[in-house]
């Protein structure tokens, strides 16, 4: 369980860092661009970054989902292992 928490913490940090970097690059691109090529961004309007509580809830949801998927994969691997033992 501790390894899963550590892996999730690292992944969440990387995701948060990449998001911040992309946002900073977009701001720099908008301020330094001399011509506007289109009115809308390629992927539509992006939501305004939510509050701290919203981000905490989002990351908690991601963590619970990560644990659920890890548990399901573990159960599947156990089932496959037992099936192979019986088959051999």
Secondary structure, DSSP 8 states (H G I E B T S, - for coil): -HHHHHHHHHHHHHHHHHHHHHHHHHHHHHHH-SS---SS-TT--------HHHHHHHHHHHHHHHHHHHHHHHHHHHHHHHHHHHH-
